[in-house]
């Protein structure tokens, strides 16, 4: 669960939305005169030399302490012990401190929920003198670089479980959020490893100081800024240069915004430059009048707005980034992909012969284009209403008339020469049935329109529907062959048959009734592995819903968590077992990777006296789980039992893993990675107590 301290910090950050400030004058952020409401300054005793974050909480650290936005110290070291770096566990459980005590480097772990509570100190005799520290994004491991190499430790017991030889003495480390890439630097050289295989992917010698490096959120780009004011961006498939931008001042620090359309660069201690990476002439600037700024990071607020946090003289700052435009092409591409997944499925009653006739390479490309046009047009809104329209030159050789717009590219409409004289004023033109598309720079353009000229009563058609499609985002990388899709659809048909058989047996035994609906869904997803090779993943999801009036009888009753206590859950997992023993067994190969996502939910009914936990699945201490999308730590043991709904949702999810490990034999030799996702609903009732499972077979085909 989130600690009380972190919850307080998250609540404080929500003040950035403009909510009333109820804290005391000493604790509340100050607002300078003539400063927009979207900008806040949190005064500090000392100037933060760096920032660290967890969830919505931002922390600062100086030479001797880590402190919250409210100036509360979490640790205070002796004046002889100088902090070099601090990283917070992605689950918000603890944090690592790299420091020098009398010039002797040391790495230690502290509890984030209490003050000055050192949990563990790494022994230099075993690993050498530490030079950089890092947590893996899933919080399961911590990494310490030293003069002897890169050492990997288990996240709970702090025992070394692996190592990587380093090409140089590492002074900084970074890992991509998908866990694919480990980037390290010595201050002028940078190396990137395939972390799973512990294999070097790429190495650079910049010959100047490396000030910062960062992956974008979808891990497709890797950015490095150097102290000569240069930003280099690399494609993570091959780590070849993708874009270079120079003349960025000191280039002290950099950060991608969440969709990767913009990057922020601290170009000096007084200025942050925001660059549109799709059009690097499009820039905005944030002045930091107090100076001494050296670290920047994007964070979401409680309403998922984008904030930029940065340090300055004796302060931590945050600014709402309301000017950043969405990455329209990505939004469109994502929505098109979702709709195409649905369109590619076999329709109820459709035979395989009918499916093969309906879904072809040609029909798929056509349908994708139709979806793209529809979604782009809806997302564009009505840019014409904000445009000033002008009439341009007439091209007599091609019989086309230029029509210009202040906010979009010019279009050229076919007009016979004898009709040109009727185009006397743009006010006489009426645009109908307008369709929009997105260009490479993420701006909208008109791709189709009927233009009615009131002067002559004629309608002229502008048709550019055969323009370059949105495939400039994904290219052919997102395309799955028709043959694979057909194979997947045939397997889904057989999965539905297994499902129906299990359901009928369960009904005969009065385990469930017609009021329980179990669903099986599958899809093939194109992806890339950590070596940049294209792979196809096979995703199979099992879920169920029980009608509210019957959930207490056919699903989990209040306070229950064993799989056997839910007829719906037991029936769903029986389908999983039979599917894995039959059609899905061809993907259950020794050593192959399988990602298992288990979601457990609980309703909002209060747990008054606690629920006894029988220890059936063992005790858990700060187990990393995803709660409402945020990684956090959760603990459950037989002594304290279950006192919160989050714990109940978690134990229900753990029960699924226990069932799978005990009942699905061919899972044992796979490299299975289990992740728990828990949700506590706002509503009360049995319909909110359920579990789902999703299996992703990596590189299945």
Protein Blocks (a to p, Z undefined) as FASTA:
>chain_A
ZZfklmmmmmmmmmmnopacfbdfklpccddehiafkbccdddfbdcfbdcdehjbccdd
dfkbccdfkopafbdcdfklccfbdcddfklmaccddddeehiacdddddfkbghiafbd
cdfklnopafbdcddfklpaccdddfkbccdddfklopafbdcddfbdcfbdcddfklma
ccddehjaccdddfklopafbdcdehpacfbdcddfkopaccdddfkopacdddfklopa
fbdceheljolbccddfkopaccddfbfkbccdddfklmkbccddddfkgoiabdcdddd
fkopacdddddehiacddddfkbccdfklmmmmmmmmmmmmmmpccehiafklmmmmmcf
klmmmmmmmmmmmmmmmmnopmklmpccddddddfklopacdddfkbccddddddfklmm
mmmbfklpccehiacdddfkopacdfbdcdddfknopacdddfklgccfklmnmmmlpcc
fklmmmmmmmmmmmmmmmmmmmmmmmmnomacfkbccdddddddddddfkopacdddddd
ddddddfklmmmmmccehiabfklpmklmmmmmmmmmmmmmmmmmmmcghiacddddddd
ddfbdcfkopadehlnopaehiacdeehiacdddddfklopabfklmmmmmmmmmmmmmm
mmmmklmmpccdddddddddfbecjklgccddddddehkZZ
